[in-house]
Amino acid sequence: MLAALLLSFAVIFVAELGDKTQLVAMMFALRYRWWVVLAAITFATTLVHVLSVAIGHYLGAALPGHLLGLIAGAMFVFFGLWTLRGDSLSDDETSRAEKATAPAFFVVTSAFVLAELGDKTMLATVTLASDNNWLGVWVGSTLGMVAADGLAIVVGAVLGKKLPERFIQIGAAALFLVFGAYMLMENAFPALPVLLVGGISVAIVAALAGLVRALPERMRPPVLRPQPAPDEVDA
């Protein structure tokens, strides 16, 4: 078991470095408290890797990855539009602490479960579980994932203290939309090269941004409308 745990930790930690879910972890750390993000990632990773280990141990690599990838991509687009729209709750309706815990935990958990379905770290866990101790693979892969994303959370938390909220909101929405477009393209056209899929995804999001910018000001999301100058706000 120990050998499977150490092997799984190393494989998943390396596989997660630079992966889209690590970038998502960094983005969430810009908006939410670090411990909420880390707890949600740990919970989501535990759930997904239970599924991965079960598939690898009992069924082999039988998960319909393309279908799950399409669903996950569509959900990422939804999260991007949701983030761009912004939070509709006011301070009178919900306290600051409530807005930073339960909704954040749900959003982060949902995003990570969807992002991991059919992702290379899930497939790597399935492969490891097919030939190693299932409990060791489960514990090791979960710890490796949390450790890698923990590094991203630290970076995101540090950056969050230096970046304005409007920039963070727009950047988070853009990341979600790019990830969503990438996952949809990747699973709809699996024969396309990775770089081409990435380029098309970025181009789609850029075109969408151009269309939104061309809309009348009243039809844009509040975060994309011209911001009043500080002296106007004070007045």
C-alpha positions in Angstrom: 0.0 0.0 0.0 2.8 2.5 0.9 4.5 2.0 -2.5 1.2 2.6 -4.3 0.6 5.7 -2.1 4.0 7.2 -2.9 3.8 6.4 -6.6 0.3 7.8 -6.9 1.3 11.0 -5.0 4.3 11.6 -7.3 2.5 10.9 -10.5 -0.6 13.0 -9.8 1.4 15.9 -8.3 3.5 16.1 -11.4 0.5 15.6 -13.7 -1.4 18.4 -12.0 1.4 21.0 -12.4 0.3 23.5 -15.0 -3.0 21.7 -15.5 -6.2 23.6 -16.0 -7.5 22.6 -12.6 -4.4 24.1 -10.9 -5.1 27.4 -12.8 -8.8 27.2 -11.6 -7.6 26.8 -8.0 -5.4 29.9 -8.4 -8.4 31.8 -9.8 -10.7 30.8 -7.0 -8.1 31.8 -4.4 -8.3 35.3 -5.9 -12.0 35.5 -5.0 -12.6 33.3 -1.9 -10.9 32.6 1.4 -8.0 30.1 0.9 -9.3 27.6 3.4 -12.7 27.4 1.8 -11.0 26.8 -1.6 -8.7 24.2 -0.2 -11.5 22.4 1.7 -13.7 22.3 -1.4 -10.8 21.0 -3.6 -10.0 18.3 -1.0 -13.7 17.2 -0.9 -14.1 17.3 -4.7 -10.8 15.4 -5.3 -11.7 12.8 -2.7 -15.1 12.1 -4.5 -13.6 12.1 -8.0 -10.7 9.8 -7.1 -13.1 7.4 -5.4 -14.8 7.1 -8.8 -11.5 6.8 -10.6 -10.2 4.1 -8.3 -13.4 2.1 -8.6 -13.3 2.3 -12.4 -9.6 1.3 -12.5 -10.0 -1.5 -10.0 -13.3 -3.1 -11.2 -14.2 -1.9 -14.7 -11.0 -0.6 -16.3 -11.0 2.6 -18.4 -14.7 2.3 -19.4 -15.7 5.9 -18.6 -17.2 7.7 -21.6 -14.7 10.5 -21.4 -15.9 12.5 -24.5 -19.4 12.8 -23.2 -18.3 13.8 -19.7 -15.9 16.3 -21.3 -18.6 17.9 -23.3 -20.8 18.2 -20.2 -18.0 19.6 -18.2 -17.1 22.1 -20.9 -20.7 23.4 -21.1 -20.7 23.8 -17.3 -17.5 25.8 -17.4 -19.0 28.1 -19.9 -22.0 28.5 -17.6 -19.6 29.3 -14.6 -17.8 31.8 -16.8 -21.1 33.6 -17.6 -22.2 33.4 -14.0 -18.9 34.9 -12.8 -19.2 37.7 -15.4 -22.7 38.5 -14.3 -21.5 39.0 -10.8 -23.1 38.4 -7.3 -26.6 39.6 -7.0 -26.8 39.4 -3.3 -26.5 42.5 -1.2 -24.9 43.0 2.2 -28.4 43.5 3.7 -29.5 40.1 2.3 -26.4 38.0 3.2 -23.6 38.6 5.6 -20.0 38.7 4.3 -19.1 35.5 6.1 -22.0 33.6 4.5 -21.1 34.8 1.0 -17.6 33.6 1.5 -18.3 30.1 2.8 -21.3 28.0 1.7 -21.8 29.4 -1.9 -18.1 29.4 -2.5 -17.7 25.9 -1.3 -20.5 24.7 -3.6 -19.1 26.6 -6.6 -15.5 25.4 -6.1 -16.6 21.8 -5.4 -18.8 21.7 -8.5 -16.2 23.2 -10.7 -13.5 20.8 -9.6 -15.7 17.7 -10.0 -16.6 18.8 -13.5 -13.1 19.7 -14.4 -11.7 16.4 -13.2 -14.2 14.2 -15.1 -12.2 12.9 -18.1 -9.1 14.9 -17.2 -5.6 13.5 -17.5 -5.2 13.2 -13.7 -8.4 11.2 -13.4 -7.3 8.9 -16.3 -3.9 8.6 -14.6 -5.6 7.6 -11.3 -7.7 5.0 -13.2 -4.6 3.6 -14.8 -2.7 3.4 -11.4 -5.7 1.7 -9.7 -5.8 -1.0 -12.3 -2.4 -2.3 -11.3 -1.8 -1.1 -7.7 -3.3 -1.2 -4.3 -6.6 0.7 -4.6 -6.5 2.3 -1.1 -2.9 3.5 -1.6 -3.8 4.9 -5.0 -6.8 6.7 -3.6 -5.0 8.3 -0.7 -1.8 9.1 -2.7 -3.6 10.6 -5.7 -5.8 12.7 -3.5 -2.9 14.0 -1.5 -0.9 14.7 -4.7 -3.8 16.7 -6.2 -4.4 18.7 -3.0 -0.7 19.5 -2.6 -0.3 20.7 -6.2 -3.5 22.8 -6.0 -2.4 24.1 -2.6 0.6 25.7 -4.3 -1.7 27.4 -6.7 -3.9 28.6 -3.9 -0.9 30.2 -2.2 0.0 32.1 -5.4 -3.7 33.1 -5.9 -4.0 34.4 -2.3 -0.9 36.5 -2.7 -2.0 38.0 -6.0 -5.4 38.6 -4.7 -4.1 41.2 -2.2 -2.6 43.2 -5.1 -5.3 43.0 -7.8 -8.5 45.1 -8.0 -11.8 43.1 -7.7 -13.0 44.1 -11.2 -9.8 42.7 -12.8 -10.2 39.5 -10.8 -13.8 39.1 -11.8 -13.1 39.6 -15.5 -10.1 37.4 -15.4 -11.9 34.6 -13.6 -14.8 34.7 -16.2 -12.3 34.7 -19.1 -10.5 31.6 -17.7 -13.8 29.7 -17.2 -14.9 30.6 -20.7 -11.5 29.5 -22.3 -11.5 26.3 -20.3 -15.1 25.6 -21.3 -14.5 26.3 -25.0 -11.3 24.2 -24.9 -13.1 21.2 -23.3 -16.0 21.4 -25.8 -13.6 21.6 -28.8 -11.3 18.9 -27.4 -14.1 16.4 -27.0 -16.1 17.4 -30.1 -13.1 17.2 -32.4 -10.6 14.8 -30.7 -8.4 14.5 -33.8 -7.4 18.2 -33.7 -3.9 19.1 -32.4 -3.8 20.5 -28.9 -2.3 23.8 -29.9 -5.0 24.3 -32.6 -7.8 23.5 -30.1 -6.2 26.0 -27.6 -5.9 28.7 -30.3 -9.5 28.2 -31.5 -10.8 28.4 -27.9 -9.0 31.6 -27.2 -10.2 33.1 -30.5 -13.8 32.1 -29.7 -13.6 33.8 -26.3 -12.0 36.9 -27.8 -14.7 37.1 -30.4 -17.3 36.8 -27.7 -15.6 39.6 -25.8 -15.7 41.8 -28.9 -19.4 41.2 -29.4 -20.1 42.1 -25.7 -18.0 45.2 -26.0 -20.0 46.2 -29.1 -23.3 46.0 -27.2 -25.0 49.2 -25.9 -23.7 50.0 -22.4 -27.0 49.1 -20.7 -26.9 45.6 -22.1 -23.4 44.7 -20.9 -22.7 43.0 -17.6 -22.1 45.6 -14.8 -18.4 44.7 -14.6 -17.9 45.5 -18.3 -19.5 48.9 -18.1 -17.3 52.1 -17.8 -16.4 52.6 -14.2 -16.9 56.0 -12.6 -13.8 58.0 -11.6 -13.0 58.0 -7.8 -13.9 61.7 -7.5 -17.3 61.0 -9.1 -18.0 58.2 -6.6 -17.0 60.4 -3.7 -19.3 63.2 -4.9 
